[in-house]
Amino acid sequence: MSRFAANIRLLRIYKGWSQTELAAKVEVDKSLVAHWEAGRRKPTIDGALLLGKIFDTTVENLFEGNAKESTFFLATQAQNN
């Protein structure tokens, strides 16, 4: 699994969204989200930018970083502590 695939899946789960819900927010088909999470496809540039906004992180962090470093993830962890 690619880093991008793992990050998208983790962030989606932490938001409490299904693949269908994320697909609706990015305006793509649910099967495309499944392909992203399986590492078979990557989003378009516009899609990557939108994902970064949705998950309050950078595109670079989505592809190269660790999802646990995103602002959304850190804020969620702080609320749970």
Sequence and secondary structure as in RCSB ss.txt:
>XXXX:A:sequence
MSRFAANIRLLRIYKGWSQTELAAKVEVDKSLVAHWEAGRRKPTIDGALLLGKIFDTTVENLFEGNAKESTFFLA
TQAQNN
>XXXX:A:secstr
  HHHHHHHHHHHHHT  HHHHHHHHTS HHHHHHHHHTS    HHHHHHHHHHTTS HHHHHHS GGGSHHHHH
HHHHH 
